[in-house]
């Protein structure tokens, strides 16, 4: 049986009328949780555990045909789209540049 290490953050949040809570921005920053990320909810005894889902595509949340890149998951469709993306270049007209 694994022992659950629980560390209090000292932050208390109320549950709203729809059953939602807000994760403090500091926790979201530390754990790399961004808008649209999926969190898996599980229970360990009397503890509710939230885990960021890492088994879905970083861009589209697909769970099909995933490949790993720098500890992130990307589906083959998004990986292909990234491979065909071209960098954008900004060129200034010579008349816009100034000389000193």
Secondary structure, DSSP 8 states (H G I E B T S, - for coil): ---------S------TTS-----HHHHHHTT--TT--EEEEEETTEEEEEE--SS-TTT---SSEEEETTEEEEHHHHHHHHH---------TTT----
